[in-house]
Amino acid sequence: MLKAKLQKSLSGPTGIFSLSVELSAHPGEILALYGPSGAGKTSVLRMMAGLLPPDEIDLYFRGQNWRYIPPSQRNIGFVFQDYALFPNMTVRENLDFASRPRALDQDQLLAAFELTALVNHLPAQLSGGQQQRVALARALVQGPDVLLLDEPLSALEHRLRVKLGNYLKQAVREYGITTILVSHDLGEVVRLADQVIRLEAGQVMATGTPEAVLLTDVTETGLPAEVLRVEGEQIVVRVGQSVLRVPTKEHAGQPGERIRLRLG
Amino acid sequence: MNWSPLFLSFKLALVTTLVLLVLGLPLAWWLARTRSRLKPIIESLVSLPLVLPPTVLGFYFLLAFSPNNTFGSWLDAWLGLRLVFSFPGLVFASVIYSLPFMVQPLQAGLASLPSSLLDSARLMGKSTWQTLRRVEIPNIRPALLTGIVLSFAHTLGEFGVVLMIGGNIPGETRVAAIAIYDEVEALNYGAANAYSLVLLGLTFIILLAVYGSRRWLGGRG
């Protein structure tokens, strides 16, 4: 299990804000960080990988304190937003370079990602979507314990997005990879994630299952919820097993009241 | 025509460029990656030859390496190195004089690589050396080429520093630039013209070949 408690002061478009996140992710599951741009999602991934120094951190993987483990020894597969493919290496060489002793079957991955015909191409000869597929295949090929994915399917057309999303989910389950996915695509999060953290301006707004967390407003129809308390312009509600904060526009709600929430 | 000054000039440029490659790459890497407070000081020192008159540099080298002075006599006594009026002295002075022409393009090339490439290699468990060899150097080949060409060309055109520390010893320190000056002083315009033309033609051919191959070098970077 991966457990993290992170804090860092970040500067965004609206000035300096404090990022404060606590999360735990299980092997074989996908935890999604969902929220608008500038919420601090990528910074969370980078801090967990050891690429960005936090102000405060508690980070444990399988009971081991990662604070003292250098990034090179954490066995993390990371898909960067800019893909970070090595421009001087072909697709095959990129995957070879990433391979570790526990590497997954390269040819099987290449076939699954529809890259077999492109193995001798350089990244500059590939489209954005093809580059993204190589980046994801490269992150998987090293047989990582932890996968950190920053918008890994954003450049793909719908068919491939669904196909590779399913493949990813299956691979994560099969190999027991602890996976954290950053996305601002609602459909992708609902389809892939087992757990979701909704992040806004560095603060966790809600955690739980995708259905529960992604409900954002009170409405006439929608999923039933129970109001636990009112906090300013937000109400804290229980949806199934999850507790979340919901910004309200019209309906303030009263503790104990049963309401319905819209997905969005 | 005596080919010795031309041969010496090219030999000096070649040796200097090779030494600069060995010294310049680690220095440029350190400058591109470090957050040390010493960075601006080292950068200023590296860039000094760009603004300093060559004769100033040559003058201080002459003083420092003269066997009549402490450092020069120590070099002579302990290492058997006599750097004034000798070819090794020319190489040393040329390396210092052309240092910014190698370091600055390499530093700019390394600094322009996306940090995600280095982060990615690091997360794959690659060492600093593996990342430098497999990722950084291959992806700064155009900068490497610029550094080599500029250092070579700059050394070839040296006059002030070479004259100050090397003097004008035929076959040892009399490079083409000095030979041209000598011939003009002696009103041998024909000989000066011959040296100049050969230098002009050869350097143009070298630059043409190097820049012509730039497309190929940049192809995988």
Interface residues (C-beta under 8 A of the other chain):
Chain A: A49 L51 P71 S72 Q73 R74 N75 I76 G77 F78 F80 D82 A84 F86 P87 N88 F97 A98 R100 L122 Q142
Chain B: P114 S116 L117 D119 S120 A121 R122 L123 M124 G125 K126 S127 R134 V135 P138 N139 R220 G221
